[in-house]
Amino acid sequence: MFNALILNQEEKRTIATIEQIEETQLPEGEVLIDVDYSSLNYKDGLAITGKGKIIRSFPMVPGIDLAGTVTSSKDERYQVGDKVVLTGWGVGENHWGGMAQKASLKADWLVPLPSGIDSKQAMMVGTAGLTAMLCVQAIIDGGIQPNHGEILVTGASGGVGSVSVALLSALGYQVAAVTGRLEKNGPLLRDLGASRVIERSEFEEPARPLEKQVWAGAIDTVGSKLLGKVLAQMDYNGVVAACGLAGGFDLPTTVMPFILRNVRLQGVDSVMCPREKRIAAWEKLVELLPQSYYLQACTEISLEQAPSYAQDITNGQVTGRVVIKL
């Protein structure tokens, strides 16, 4: 028997409870894992609170991330005792996820734990860090170099945003970080490497088709009107990596930034990212993230605390990463 956070639906409301379950109740998988840590992402918050239509079938164990130790394997790539990491692939949405002390998963979904970090540190990075690295890579692949100008990061106090700030700073970029809680989050964002911190309210006015050119590149985790504003302010040949929709999935903009300023809007997805690309991104993350990141931008909680933190994260009241000790 082991502990798991189980989500059920009653009268169209999502109910989260801690339950003791047996291994035989786990879904079919090729690799059985003792979970050391999971993490709480915005999508997990939507699933646990029921504020988003993340889960289609119940009961469900949430948790789109996990790190742990292989206890049995039907796949030759993984042996008993191996340390592994899981992010994405619909786990925690349509396949039982990381908020349980054991997980049964497909081998193709796993990557080896990178050398140089442990399970807790891997979850301090998690889906947010993987997504951030893919966003940063999109900026690099778009030809934006540190001497080209500032890189804007929206939603900078969240998981993706905070890792993006740290990664860009480590690569020598000047980073402008946008947050809705300037007084609370400003010092942390500067410690992570932001050269300046901007209040989100400065981006709330509706965007004109084109505005003054300000940003060489941008990583947007918010979407909607804020992304439209960012696009209107991009430099000629600028690149925007978009990976989030916390502000909405609409995009009020025009084609003018794209055809008059040659701006590139690159969508970034980490859920279905191919395995080899994941492994390369994880290795780069471990190389670039300073040890100070793990001390500054993370909060550890218990499984029992996950539902209350899920409310907080969906209300924009969580800074950095939240890891769950199993």
Backbone bond lengths (Angstrom), bond angles and torsions (degrees), N, CA, C in turn:
res aa  C-N    CA-C-N  psi(-1)  N-CA   C-N-CA  omega(-1)  CA-C   N-CA-C  phi
1 M - - - 1.454 - - 1.538 109.50 -
2 F 1.318 115.03 144.27 1.463 119.24 178.71 1.527 109.19 -150.05
3 N 1.323 115.06 163.53 1.458 120.79 -176.10 1.523 112.02 -87.02
4 A 1.326 115.17 143.21 1.458 121.58 176.41 1.516 109.35 -148.53
5 L 1.319 115.75 148.02 1.461 120.90 170.87 1.526 107.07 -87.98
6 I 1.319 116.03 116.77 1.464 121.64 -175.73 1.524 109.22 -109.08
7 L 1.327 115.66 130.15 1.456 121.28 175.15 1.526 109.41 -103.52
8 N 1.323 115.57 130.57 1.458 122.24 173.54 1.523 108.34 -128.31
9 Q 1.316 115.25 163.35 1.452 119.96 177.75 1.517 110.11 -116.33
10 E 1.326 115.58 125.81 1.452 121.66 178.58 1.523 108.78 -129.99
11 E 1.333 115.52 119.86 1.467 121.34 -179.55 1.530 110.97 51.46
12 K 1.341 115.17 46.27 1.464 124.19 177.10 1.533 113.18 66.13
13 R 1.345 117.00 14.91 1.455 122.13 174.97 1.518 109.00 -112.15
14 T 1.339 116.20 139.96 1.460 120.65 177.80 1.524 109.37 -86.80
15 I 1.330 115.94 126.19 1.462 122.81 -179.17 1.528 108.46 -113.25
16 A 1.334 116.74 127.33 1.468 122.23 -179.59 1.526 109.82 -111.06
17 T 1.335 116.37 125.30 1.460 120.98 178.98 1.524 110.03 -137.43
18 I 1.337 116.18 149.58 1.461 121.57 172.96 1.530 107.26 -87.04
19 E 1.331 116.79 124.88 1.455 121.10 -178.70 1.519 110.53 -130.85
20 Q 1.332 115.31 156.11 1.466 121.31 171.55 1.524 107.90 -94.88
21 I 1.330 116.13 124.93 1.464 119.99 -179.85 1.527 109.95 -128.92
22 E 1.322 116.11 169.39 1.464 122.77 -178.89 1.526 110.20 -106.07
23 E 1.333 115.63 157.98 1.464 120.42 178.73 1.522 112.05 -57.65
24 T 1.329 116.93 -33.30 1.463 120.23 -178.63 1.526 112.31 -64.81
25 Q 1.324 117.70 -16.88 1.461 121.34 178.88 1.532 112.48 -84.50
26 L 1.322 117.06 -12.85 1.457 120.37 179.94 1.525 110.52 -67.45
27 P 1.333 117.69 149.11 1.461 120.10 176.40 1.525 111.17 -67.13
28 E 1.305 116.04 163.71 1.463 120.98 -178.70 1.516 110.53 -66.62
29 G 1.332 116.78 139.49 1.461 122.44 178.28 1.512 110.56 -162.75
30 E 1.318 116.36 165.73 1.467 121.18 -177.50 1.521 112.81 -92.24
31 V 1.344 115.91 -19.12 1.460 120.21 -176.70 1.529 109.04 -131.27
32 L 1.341 116.08 127.19 1.462 121.86 176.32 1.524 108.16 -100.03
33 I 1.321 115.83 134.58 1.464 121.15 -172.61 1.518 110.65 -129.94
34 D 1.339 115.58 136.00 1.459 121.52 164.73 1.528 106.42 -84.18
35 V 1.321 116.84 116.20 1.461 120.90 -175.02 1.529 109.65 -82.58
36 D 1.334 114.94 125.49 1.463 120.61 175.51 1.527 110.55 -85.87
37 Y 1.322 115.10 -50.77 1.466 121.53 -176.97 1.528 109.81 -142.36
38 S 1.318 114.86 147.30 1.456 122.23 165.15 1.528 106.18 -120.41
39 S 1.336 116.62 -168.35 1.462 119.20 176.93 1.518 108.79 -148.14
40 L 1.316 115.72 165.90 1.459 121.48 179.57 1.519 108.75 -111.82
41 N 1.331 115.52 113.20 1.453 122.38 177.40 1.525 109.88 -105.95
42 Y 1.322 116.33 168.37 1.459 120.35 179.06 1.530 110.63 -57.49
43 K 1.327 116.66 -41.58 1.467 119.97 179.15 1.529 111.05 -63.45
44 D 1.343 117.12 -37.96 1.470 120.25 175.40 1.519 110.48 -61.82
45 G 1.338 115.93 -40.58 1.453 119.89 178.51 1.517 111.89 -60.72
46 L 1.332 116.37 -43.05 1.465 120.56 177.77 1.523 111.16 -62.88
47 A 1.339 116.41 -38.83 1.465 120.41 -179.33 1.523 111.81 -67.89
48 I 1.330 116.85 -46.71 1.464 121.24 -175.05 1.531 111.13 -68.45
49 T 1.321 116.35 -39.99 1.464 119.59 -178.62 1.522 112.83 -81.96
50 G 1.340 116.11 -17.88 1.459 119.36 -175.60 1.515 113.09 79.25
51 K 1.333 118.05 9.31 1.460 121.18 -179.64 1.522 112.10 -73.11
52 G 1.307 117.22 -18.56 1.460 121.28 177.56 1.515 110.21 -128.19
53 K 1.323 116.44 150.14 1.469 120.51 179.87 1.530 109.36 -83.63
54 I 1.321 114.16 68.56 1.460 120.77 -176.87 1.528 110.65 -86.99
55 I 1.318 116.03 -40.68 1.466 121.50 -174.54 1.516 110.13 -105.24
56 R 1.318 115.81 130.76 1.463 121.55 -177.04 1.521 112.76 -102.86
57 S 1.336 116.75 -22.67 1.472 119.43 -179.15 1.522 109.51 -134.32
58 F 1.318 115.25 141.07 1.461 122.56 -178.24 1.518 109.41 -122.37
59 P 1.357 119.06 155.03 1.474 126.93 -1.90 1.524 112.11 -72.04
60 M 1.329 115.43 159.14 1.459 121.31 -179.32 1.519 109.75 -143.31
61 V 1.326 115.47 140.57 1.467 122.18 169.39 1.527 106.63 -95.65
62 P 1.348 118.66 116.38 1.464 119.85 179.91 1.525 111.21 -75.42
63 G 1.318 115.27 -179.70 1.466 120.60 178.02 1.510 111.47 113.73
64 I 1.344 116.97 95.90 1.461 120.46 -177.01 1.523 112.09 -83.13
65 D 1.341 116.66 -4.98 1.471 122.27 178.28 1.522 110.07 -126.97
66 L 1.325 115.78 152.11 1.464 120.28 167.37 1.517 109.47 -163.43
67 A 1.313 114.79 156.72 1.466 121.81 172.34 1.520 107.26 -139.91
68 G 1.331 116.06 138.58 1.450 118.77 -177.71 1.513 113.17 -172.86
69 T 1.345 114.83 -158.53 1.460 122.43 -171.96 1.520 110.48 -121.81
70 V 1.317 116.26 132.46 1.465 121.80 179.28 1.531 109.44 -69.31
71 T 1.349 116.12 128.74 1.470 120.87 176.47 1.523 112.09 -109.52
72 S 1.324 117.61 -20.19 1.467 121.45 170.59 1.520 108.03 -160.11
73 S 1.349 115.84 150.47 1.456 119.43 -175.83 1.520 111.31 -150.56
74 K 1.335 115.79 135.49 1.453 122.33 173.49 1.526 111.25 -98.61
75 D 1.317 116.44 3.91 1.467 122.25 -177.90 1.522 109.09 -116.11
76 E 1.321 116.81 130.64 1.466 121.22 -173.76 1.527 112.98 -68.00
77 R 1.317 117.84 -14.56 1.460 119.58 179.08 1.524 112.35 -71.99
78 Y 1.340 116.55 -19.51 1.461 120.46 -176.47 1.523 110.34 -127.38
79 Q 1.341 114.57 133.65 1.447 121.67 -179.37 1.531 109.33 -117.23
80 V 1.331 115.40 159.41 1.462 119.99 176.98 1.529 109.41 -56.73
81 G 1.312 116.14 131.47 1.459 121.29 -178.89 1.511 114.90 98.26
82 D 1.353 117.05 -14.24 1.462 120.10 178.51 1.532 110.75 -65.69
83 K 1.311 115.87 142.33 1.459 122.17 173.96 1.530 108.95 -92.95
84 V 1.330 116.47 132.23 1.461 120.68 -175.13 1.522 111.05 -136.17
85 V 1.336 114.48 162.79 1.461 122.71 178.18 1.520 108.49 -130.19
86 L 1.322 115.80 141.50 1.469 122.26 175.61 1.524 108.80 -127.65
87 T 1.308 117.19 130.85 1.464 122.70 169.47 1.520 108.07 -139.99
88 G 1.339 116.32 136.94 1.458 120.43 172.52 1.510 116.11 78.08
89 W 1.346 116.04 -147.40 1.463 125.17 -179.83 1.539 113.38 62.58
90 G 1.323 117.52 18.02 1.462 119.95 -179.35 1.512 114.30 80.87
91 V 1.332 116.59 3.06 1.469 120.14 176.59 1.535 108.35 -67.78
92 G 1.334 116.09 138.63 1.448 120.62 -174.90 1.515 113.03 83.02
93 E 1.346 115.94 -2.80 1.463 121.96 177.04 1.526 110.77 -118.77
94 N 1.330 115.93 -54.04 1.467 119.82 177.57 1.529 112.88 -126.40
95 H 1.328 116.95 6.11 1.466 123.41 174.76 1.520 106.25 -142.21
96 W 1.328 118.16 134.17 1.464 120.49 -175.26 1.524 111.42 -51.40
97 G 1.350 114.65 135.09 1.446 120.25 -169.70 1.511 116.66 -108.14
98 G 1.344 114.84 -149.59 1.456 121.41 -165.00 1.507 117.12 -86.20
99 M 1.331 118.92 -8.37 1.461 119.39 -176.95 1.528 111.02 -88.00
100 A 1.316 114.32 56.61 1.455 124.07 177.21 1.517 107.27 -155.15
101 Q 1.321 116.59 158.76 1.467 119.45 -177.23 1.521 113.12 -77.23
102 K 1.334 117.12 -11.01 1.463 121.65 174.86 1.525 109.21 -138.72
103 A 1.333 116.07 151.81 1.458 121.50 177.26 1.519 109.76 -143.72
104 S 1.320 116.28 145.63 1.460 123.20 176.76 1.522 107.43 -118.86
105 L 1.348 116.76 119.91 1.460 120.67 -168.22 1.517 112.28 -138.60
106 K 1.335 116.39 159.88 1.457 121.67 172.66 1.534 109.32 -73.31
107 A 1.311 115.76 141.38 1.465 120.48 -177.74 1.527 111.82 -62.98
108 D 1.338 117.15 -35.07 1.465 120.73 -178.06 1.522 112.65 -63.94
109 W 1.325 117.08 -19.84 1.466 120.34 -179.24 1.523 112.26 -81.62
110 L 1.310 117.87 -15.36 1.461 121.87 -172.59 1.522 112.06 -93.78
111 V 1.323 115.22 154.50 1.460 121.37 167.26 1.521 107.52 -131.17
112 P 1.332 117.85 150.55 1.469 119.37 177.07 1.530 110.69 -63.43
113 L 1.321 116.46 143.96 1.457 120.21 173.98 1.528 108.22 -61.21
114 P 1.334 118.22 123.76 1.463 119.38 -178.51 1.529 111.09 -62.72
115 S 1.312 116.12 144.71 1.458 119.63 176.43 1.518 109.00 -67.32
116 G 1.327 115.65 142.90 1.457 120.33 178.97 1.512 114.24 104.60
117 I 1.354 117.47 -9.80 1.465 120.13 175.42 1.523 108.76 -136.93
118 D 1.354 115.84 160.66 1.456 120.53 176.15 1.531 109.53 -106.64
119 S 1.329 116.31 -177.82 1.469 120.41 -175.54 1.527 112.41 -60.60
120 K 1.326 116.18 -40.31 1.465 118.80 -179.64 1.522 110.79 -64.56
121 Q 1.319 116.51 -45.24 1.461 119.56 179.39 1.525 111.30 -63.65
122 A 1.332 116.45 -35.70 1.467 119.61 177.75 1.521 111.19 -60.82
123 M 1.326 116.69 -38.23 1.459 119.93 178.59 1.526 112.49 -79.51
124 M 1.327 117.56 -21.24 1.456 119.75 170.51 1.534 109.76 -65.85
125 V 1.311 115.65 -24.61 1.465 122.20 176.50 1.536 108.83 -92.08
126 G 1.344 116.39 -65.85 1.452 122.60 172.11 1.516 115.87 56.04
127 T 1.340 115.62 -159.35 1.460 121.75 177.97 1.518 111.05 -55.85
128 A 1.322 116.78 -39.57 1.460 120.33 -179.43 1.526 110.79 -60.08
129 G 1.335 116.29 -45.78 1.453 120.01 -179.89 1.513 112.86 -67.41
130 L 1.331 116.17 -41.30 1.464 120.04 177.72 1.523 109.86 -61.00
131 T 1.331 116.48 -45.40 1.460 120.52 178.93 1.525 110.87 -62.36
132 A 1.332 116.08 -42.78 1.467 120.29 178.57 1.525 111.05 -60.20
133 M 1.331 117.33 -43.39 1.458 120.25 -179.97 1.521 111.08 -63.83
134 L 1.327 117.18 -39.57 1.459 120.66 178.02 1.536 110.65 -65.78
135 C 1.332 116.76 -36.11 1.464 120.69 176.75 1.528 110.88 -66.16
136 V 1.321 115.97 -45.99 1.461 120.28 178.80 1.529 109.93 -61.40
137 Q 1.328 116.69 -40.54 1.466 120.01 178.23 1.517 111.28 -62.92
138 A 1.350 117.07 -35.15 1.467 120.46 177.29 1.531 110.99 -64.59
139 I 1.333 116.54 -37.43 1.467 120.57 176.34 1.531 110.08 -63.83
140 I 1.325 115.52 -44.84 1.475 120.61 -179.91 1.531 110.21 -64.85
141 D 1.341 116.20 -47.17 1.466 120.51 -179.03 1.528 111.86 -62.37
142 G 1.342 116.60 -26.30 1.459 120.79 177.52 1.513 113.73 -78.71
143 G 1.320 116.29 1.28 1.460 120.78 175.60 1.509 114.67 86.03
144 I 1.345 117.85 11.43 1.467 120.70 -179.49 1.526 109.01 -83.69
145 Q 1.317 115.89 119.74 1.453 122.29 -178.75 1.536 109.89 -107.32
146 P 1.342 116.95 159.59 1.470 119.76 -177.02 1.524 114.53 -54.82
147 N 1.334 118.15 -31.25 1.464 119.94 -177.87 1.524 113.35 -83.27
148 H 1.326 117.51 2.56 1.456 120.17 -178.84 1.524 113.24 -82.88
149 G 1.332 118.01 -18.90 1.453 120.55 179.69 1.511 112.20 138.98
150 E 1.324 115.50 -174.24 1.455 121.20 -175.75 1.529 112.97 -72.19
151 I 1.331 114.98 147.85 1.458 122.15 172.19 1.529 107.38 -108.89
152 L 1.318 115.95 126.24 1.459 121.52 178.94 1.524 109.76 -91.25
153 V 1.325 116.78 137.53 1.464 122.13 173.94 1.518 107.75 -123.62
154 T 1.333 117.62 117.06 1.462 121.02 177.82 1.530 109.52 -92.17
155 G 1.330 115.68 158.40 1.463 118.48 -176.15 1.513 111.11 56.17
156 A 1.337 115.82 39.34 1.467 120.40 -167.65 1.514 114.02 -68.54
157 S 1.327 118.55 -20.54 1.462 119.34 -179.18 1.523 112.76 -85.83
158 G 1.333 117.33 -6.71 1.459 120.50 176.63 1.513 112.05 -80.83
159 G 1.330 116.28 -176.39 1.455 120.81 -176.19 1.516 112.98 -62.17
160 V 1.343 117.68 -56.06 1.467 121.28 -179.59 1.522 109.96 -62.21
161 G 1.320 115.98 -44.64 1.458 119.63 -177.00 1.512 113.57 -63.19
162 S 1.332 117.01 -45.08 1.463 119.67 -177.16 1.528 111.43 -66.20
163 V 1.334 117.57 -39.66 1.467 119.69 177.11 1.527 110.08 -67.71
164 S 1.337 117.14 -38.93 1.471 120.45 178.90 1.521 110.90 -59.98
165 V 1.326 116.77 -43.24 1.463 120.51 178.69 1.526 110.02 -59.18
166 A 1.333 117.00 -46.73 1.467 120.92 -178.57 1.525 111.56 -63.93
167 L 1.338 116.72 -42.77 1.465 120.49 -178.87 1.523 111.76 -66.17
168 L 1.324 116.90 -47.54 1.461 120.50 -179.25 1.526 110.99 -61.63
169 S 1.326 116.33 -41.50 1.458 120.05 178.67 1.524 110.87 -62.48
170 A 1.341 115.79 -42.33 1.471 119.95 179.60 1.522 111.75 -62.15
171 L 1.328 117.04 -28.00 1.468 122.17 -179.99 1.526 112.70 -88.29
172 G 1.329 117.09 -1.08 1.451 120.47 175.39 1.517 115.79 95.06
173 Y 1.339 118.02 7.78 1.469 120.79 178.30 1.524 110.94 -80.18
174 Q 1.335 115.98 150.50 1.453 122.27 169.20 1.527 107.25 -85.20
175 V 1.327 117.06 124.41 1.462 121.73 -171.92 1.521 110.88 -115.78
176 A 1.330 115.55 128.74 1.465 122.16 170.87 1.524 107.24 -106.26
177 A 1.327 116.90 120.47 1.460 122.06 -173.80 1.521 110.19 -106.68
178 V 1.340 115.81 130.85 1.460 121.51 -179.83 1.520 109.56 -103.82
179 T 1.336 116.75 130.75 1.458 121.18 179.00 1.520 109.73 -144.72
180 G 1.311 115.94 150.56 1.454 121.05 176.75 1.515 113.20 -86.80
181 R 1.336 116.49 -4.50 1.472 120.47 -179.04 1.530 108.59 -131.20
182 L 1.328 113.38 72.72 1.459 120.68 -171.24 1.525 112.92 -60.02
183 E 1.330 116.54 -46.82 1.474 119.23 -176.27 1.524 111.39 -64.12
184 K 1.328 117.05 -41.01 1.460 120.44 -177.65 1.522 112.40 -75.42
185 N 1.335 116.51 -43.42 1.461 120.35 -170.07 1.519 114.36 -97.83
186 G 1.339 117.17 -14.33 1.455 119.63 -177.53 1.521 114.24 -55.24
187 P 1.337 118.97 -50.20 1.472 119.24 -179.42 1.532 113.21 -59.70
188 L 1.339 117.51 -41.40 1.461 119.91 179.35 1.520 110.95 -63.60
189 L 1.329 117.14 -44.77 1.460 120.40 -178.09 1.522 111.46 -64.16
190 R 1.322 116.59 -35.46 1.466 119.05 175.90 1.524 110.37 -68.92
191 D 1.320 116.95 -38.82 1.467 120.06 177.09 1.527 111.26 -62.85
192 L 1.340 116.68 -33.64 1.465 120.82 179.33 1.523 112.27 -75.64
193 G 1.345 116.70 -14.07 1.459 119.53 174.79 1.511 116.54 125.58
194 A 1.349 118.11 2.32 1.458 119.61 178.82 1.528 109.99 -67.28
195 S 1.332 116.68 133.55 1.463 120.51 177.65 1.520 111.11 -79.46
196 R 1.337 116.29 -26.14 1.463 120.61 171.81 1.522 109.56 -154.04
197 V 1.329 115.01 156.75 1.458 122.13 -177.96 1.520 107.99 -122.79
198 I 1.338 115.84 132.72 1.461 121.62 -173.18 1.526 109.39 -119.17
199 E 1.311 116.72 136.24 1.459 122.20 176.48 1.533 109.94 -70.28
200 R 1.317 115.89 133.46 1.472 121.49 -176.74 1.524 112.58 -58.49
201 S 1.316 116.95 -28.70 1.466 119.97 -178.36 1.525 112.36 -59.71
202 E 1.332 117.75 -21.87 1.459 120.88 178.06 1.524 112.75 -67.72
203 F 1.328 116.46 -12.51 1.467 120.95 -179.21 1.530 112.39 -109.71
204 E 1.324 117.00 11.23 1.459 119.81 -173.66 1.519 114.30 -85.60
205 E 1.334 117.91 -20.35 1.455 119.65 177.22 1.527 109.59 -67.74
206 P 1.345 118.07 139.36 1.466 120.05 179.00 1.526 110.98 -55.31
207 A 1.310 116.06 139.86 1.460 120.86 -176.88 1.520 111.26 -76.50
208 R 1.332 115.88 140.28 1.452 120.39 166.18 1.523 107.86 -78.10
209 P 1.326 118.68 162.86 1.480 119.54 -179.01 1.521 112.94 -53.82
210 L 1.345 116.05 -40.63 1.457 121.31 174.24 1.527 108.14 -137.55
211 E 1.328 115.93 138.91 1.452 121.59 175.98 1.525 109.13 -125.36
212 K 1.312 116.62 -177.81 1.458 120.85 178.95 1.517 110.42 -56.45
213 Q 1.336 115.52 136.82 1.465 120.05 179.44 1.534 109.62 -73.47
214 V 1.334 115.83 123.46 1.462 120.67 -174.58 1.524 112.86 -126.59
215 W 1.351 117.89 -40.54 1.460 121.61 -166.74 1.531 112.10 -112.93
216 A 1.328 115.78 131.78 1.466 120.14 174.10 1.521 111.07 -73.69
217 G 1.322 115.96 -33.04 1.464 121.68 179.45 1.514 108.77 -155.30
218 A 1.327 116.09 167.72 1.465 119.92 179.23 1.517 109.82 -154.69
219 I 1.332 114.44 147.41 1.462 122.23 169.90 1.512 106.49 -117.77
220 D 1.338 116.14 116.94 1.463 120.71 -176.03 1.519 110.78 -111.42
221 T 1.332 115.50 124.99 1.465 121.65 179.04 1.524 111.75 -110.10
222 V 1.342 117.18 6.60 1.466 121.06 -169.92 1.520 112.95 -110.46
223 G 1.334 117.24 -46.73 1.451 120.90 -178.19 1.509 112.67 81.65
224 S 1.340 115.87 -167.75 1.458 125.17 174.41 1.538 112.19 54.33
225 K 1.339 117.08 -137.90 1.459 122.06 -172.51 1.524 112.28 -61.75
226 L 1.316 116.32 -35.83 1.463 118.68 -179.12 1.525 110.71 -64.80
227 L 1.317 117.19 -42.41 1.464 120.28 177.80 1.521 110.37 -64.30
228 G 1.332 117.31 -39.01 1.458 119.98 176.59 1.518 111.90 -59.99
229 K 1.330 115.90 -40.47 1.465 121.51 177.65 1.528 110.76 -63.87
230 V 1.317 116.70 -44.44 1.464 121.51 -179.59 1.525 110.59 -61.63
231 L 1.324 117.33 -44.85 1.466 120.85 -179.37 1.519 111.43 -59.61
232 A 1.334 116.95 -38.28 1.464 121.02 -179.36 1.520 112.37 -68.74
233 Q 1.344 117.64 -18.55 1.466 121.72 -176.67 1.525 113.62 -104.49
234 M 1.327 117.67 7.39 1.460 119.71 -176.11 1.525 112.09 -74.91
235 D 1.336 114.68 145.07 1.459 120.32 172.04 1.524 110.74 -65.41
236 Y 1.323 115.46 162.48 1.466 120.44 171.24 1.534 108.74 -58.41
237 N 1.327 116.09 133.54 1.478 123.22 -177.37 1.524 112.81 71.41
238 G 1.324 118.22 15.45 1.455 120.83 -179.86 1.518 112.65 -69.95
239 V 1.332 114.74 159.41 1.461 121.97 -179.55 1.526 109.22 -127.43
240 V 1.329 116.22 130.27 1.463 121.87 175.55 1.523 108.17 -117.55
241 A 1.329 116.87 123.31 1.460 122.67 174.10 1.521 107.66 -99.43
242 A 1.326 116.81 116.16 1.467 121.79 -176.08 1.517 109.92 -109.52
243 C 1.342 116.26 126.88 1.467 119.38 -174.61 1.522 113.30 -136.85
244 G 1.339 118.81 2.09 1.455 118.95 -174.55 1.513 112.77 -141.41
245 L 1.338 114.69 162.70 1.462 119.51 179.08 1.523 111.27 -141.33
246 A 1.330 115.97 34.35 1.461 119.89 179.97 1.520 111.80 -59.93
247 G 1.343 117.44 -28.32 1.450 121.34 179.27 1.509 113.76 -90.29
248 G 1.328 116.83 -6.08 1.459 121.50 -178.75 1.511 111.10 133.80
249 F 1.343 116.65 159.24 1.463 119.64 -177.57 1.530 112.24 -100.13
250 D 1.332 117.72 3.19 1.461 120.06 174.91 1.530 109.32 -81.77
251 L 1.336 116.68 165.63 1.457 120.96 178.63 1.525 109.24 -143.65
252 P 1.338 116.65 90.89 1.460 120.34 179.38 1.525 111.22 -79.06
253 T 1.323 116.65 96.85 1.458 121.21 -178.17 1.520 108.58 -151.03
254 T 1.312 116.22 -176.07 1.466 122.13 175.45 1.523 107.95 -128.51
255 V 1.326 115.75 175.69 1.469 119.21 177.50 1.525 111.81 -80.35
256 M 1.315 117.90 -4.55 1.464 120.20 -172.36 1.527 114.37 -60.76
257 P 1.354 120.14 -44.24 1.471 117.16 177.47 1.534 112.81 -59.48
258 F 1.315 116.22 -31.20 1.467 120.32 -175.51 1.527 111.71 -78.20
259 I 1.325 117.17 -40.69 1.471 118.42 -174.34 1.527 113.27 -96.96
260 L 1.346 118.90 -20.62 1.460 120.34 179.31 1.527 112.74 -99.86
261 R 1.338 116.32 -23.86 1.476 119.60 179.29 1.520 112.85 -119.88
262 N 1.314 116.27 4.64 1.470 120.51 175.59 1.533 111.86 59.85
263 V 1.345 116.30 33.27 1.461 121.33 -178.13 1.525 109.97 -75.92
264 R 1.319 115.39 140.76 1.466 121.70 176.76 1.526 109.28 -108.69
265 L 1.334 116.53 128.65 1.464 122.50 172.93 1.521 107.51 -107.54
266 Q 1.331 116.18 111.35 1.465 121.85 -176.97 1.520 110.02 -107.89
267 G 1.323 116.32 115.01 1.457 119.67 173.09 1.515 110.82 -72.74
268 V 1.330 116.71 143.66 1.464 121.87 -178.60 1.525 109.11 -127.48
269 D 1.326 116.08 123.65 1.467 122.55 177.90 1.518 109.01 -123.06
270 S 1.319 115.89 131.82 1.465 119.81 177.33 1.525 112.41 -107.50
271 V 1.337 117.40 -11.45 1.469 120.36 -173.96 1.522 111.27 -66.48
272 M 1.343 116.79 -48.38 1.459 121.26 -176.28 1.530 111.96 -105.86
273 C 1.303 116.86 17.06 1.467 121.57 -179.90 1.529 110.65 -56.19
274 P 1.343 118.95 130.79 1.470 121.34 -178.50 1.526 112.64 -58.10
275 R 1.322 115.14 150.92 1.461 121.83 -172.70 1.534 112.24 -58.60
276 E 1.329 118.56 -46.65 1.461 120.25 -176.65 1.531 111.02 -64.76
277 K 1.319 116.40 -36.87 1.468 119.88 177.13 1.518 110.71 -66.75
278 R 1.338 116.69 -36.57 1.461 121.22 176.21 1.526 111.03 -61.54
279 I 1.315 115.50 -48.70 1.462 119.98 -177.86 1.529 110.60 -58.76
280 A 1.350 116.37 -43.99 1.464 120.71 179.51 1.526 110.87 -63.45
281 A 1.343 116.09 -40.45 1.467 120.04 -179.63 1.522 111.01 -66.46
282 W 1.337 116.95 -41.06 1.467 120.29 178.44 1.532 110.96 -62.48
283 E 1.309 116.17 -42.78 1.461 119.29 179.67 1.524 111.19 -62.81
284 K 1.324 116.11 -39.52 1.464 120.20 179.07 1.529 111.03 -68.28
285 L 1.337 116.39 -37.99 1.465 120.75 176.97 1.527 111.62 -58.52
286 V 1.314 115.55 -47.61 1.470 120.06 -179.02 1.522 110.42 -63.53
287 E 1.317 116.43 -36.41 1.466 120.98 179.91 1.531 111.60 -67.30
288 L 1.346 117.05 -40.77 1.455 120.66 -170.13 1.521 114.99 -90.64
289 L 1.338 117.30 -34.95 1.469 118.90 -174.45 1.529 110.34 -70.23
290 P 1.318 117.17 125.29 1.469 119.16 177.54 1.524 110.93 -72.67
291 Q 1.314 117.06 155.75 1.457 120.89 178.47 1.528 111.40 -59.75
292 S 1.304 116.58 -28.34 1.459 119.77 -179.75 1.525 111.72 -63.23
293 Y 1.341 117.45 -27.02 1.473 119.70 179.22 1.520 110.63 -58.43
294 Y 1.328 117.01 -43.71 1.454 121.23 -175.56 1.533 111.96 -66.52
295 L 1.319 116.13 -20.84 1.466 120.34 -179.74 1.521 112.22 -91.58
296 Q 1.330 117.32 -21.38 1.457 120.78 -169.14 1.518 114.29 -100.42
297 A 1.305 118.01 -35.26 1.467 119.73 -162.38 1.517 114.30 -116.61
298 C 1.330 118.81 23.27 1.458 119.82 -173.18 1.532 111.92 -137.06
299 T 1.337 114.82 146.98 1.462 122.69 176.20 1.526 108.23 -126.35
300 E 1.345 117.36 133.50 1.464 121.14 178.04 1.525 109.58 -102.08
301 I 1.346 116.18 133.27 1.462 121.16 178.84 1.525 108.98 -131.78
302 S 1.339 115.18 171.06 1.461 121.68 174.68 1.522 109.58 -93.82
303 L 1.316 116.24 167.03 1.463 120.94 177.75 1.526 110.46 -59.77
304 E 1.327 116.36 -36.99 1.472 120.67 -178.94 1.525 112.10 -64.07
305 Q 1.325 117.31 -25.94 1.464 121.09 -178.81 1.531 112.96 -85.18
306 A 1.319 117.50 -10.36 1.465 120.76 -173.31 1.529 113.37 -58.26
307 P 1.348 120.15 -44.43 1.475 118.46 -179.11 1.530 113.80 -60.55
308 S 1.334 117.89 -39.79 1.467 118.80 -179.66 1.525 110.89 -70.38
309 Y 1.329 117.01 -38.09 1.462 119.65 176.92 1.526 111.32 -69.13
310 A 1.334 116.81 -28.06 1.469 120.09 175.89 1.525 110.43 -62.64
311 Q 1.329 116.41 -40.41 1.461 120.02 175.16 1.525 110.47 -61.42
312 D 1.326 115.56 -44.48 1.465 119.88 -177.58 1.522 111.92 -62.80
313 I 1.347 116.80 -44.27 1.460 119.37 -174.71 1.522 111.31 -67.71
314 T 1.336 117.33 -33.88 1.467 119.72 178.13 1.518 112.12 -76.21
315 N 1.327 116.87 -15.98 1.464 121.47 176.33 1.528 112.47 -97.39
316 G 1.347 115.96 8.73 1.461 120.09 177.87 1.503 114.24 71.21
317 Q 1.342 117.04 28.14 1.464 120.67 -175.21 1.533 112.88 -110.65
318 V 1.325 117.83 17.81 1.462 121.26 179.50 1.511 108.68 -117.56
319 T 1.317 116.69 132.18 1.452 122.81 177.31 1.530 109.62 -105.73
320 G 1.329 116.08 132.92 1.462 120.09 177.07 1.514 112.90 70.66
321 R 1.323 115.94 -149.89 1.456 122.80 -174.17 1.523 110.83 -101.69
322 V 1.339 115.86 147.19 1.462 122.68 174.72 1.530 107.90 -118.71
323 V 1.336 116.78 120.53 1.461 120.57 178.06 1.523 109.40 -107.44
324 I 1.329 115.60 145.56 1.460 122.31 -177.22 1.520 109.06 -113.17
325 K 1.321 116.76 118.63 1.466 121.09 178.91 1.517 108.99 -83.39
326 L 1.341 116.14 122.85 1.461 121.04 179.28 1.515 111.89 -96.53
